[in-house]
Amino acid sequence: MPYVREWKIPIEAVTKEELFERIIKGDDFILVDTIGKYGGNRYRIKEAITIDYPSVIDRRNELLGHKEIIIYCKHKDCTASKKVAAALISLNVKDVKIYEGGIDEWVASGLPVEDE
């Protein structure tokens, strides 16, 4: 019989207002776009780096050295950012958060983006 364990890892989230304020203030954080061009996505949040969902764990050393890591994906129902955040937290990476609204909410709010 296979061994199955359910992991319950709390993940802190930031709102679009909090994220925008951090960007404006120049806070020490790194913003990670896990979408890239997947699903025809054309944009990323200004200041974000793109590391596609399957590669984030292997490239986690690029994220260290910042006070905070904020991860986002397409929209609130997208699970990529949550999976990546949970995996990083389980690897003892500190101060990992998600922006749940994702690029869809950001663009709909008219906030600054860059071409992907």
Buried (B, 14 or more C-beta within 10 A) or exposed (E): EEEEEEEEEEBEBBEBEEBBEBBEEEEEBBBBBBBBEBEEBEBBBEBBEBBBBEBBBEEBEBBEEBEBBBBBBBBEEBEBBBBBBBBBBEEEBEEBBBBBBBBBBBBEEEBEBEEB
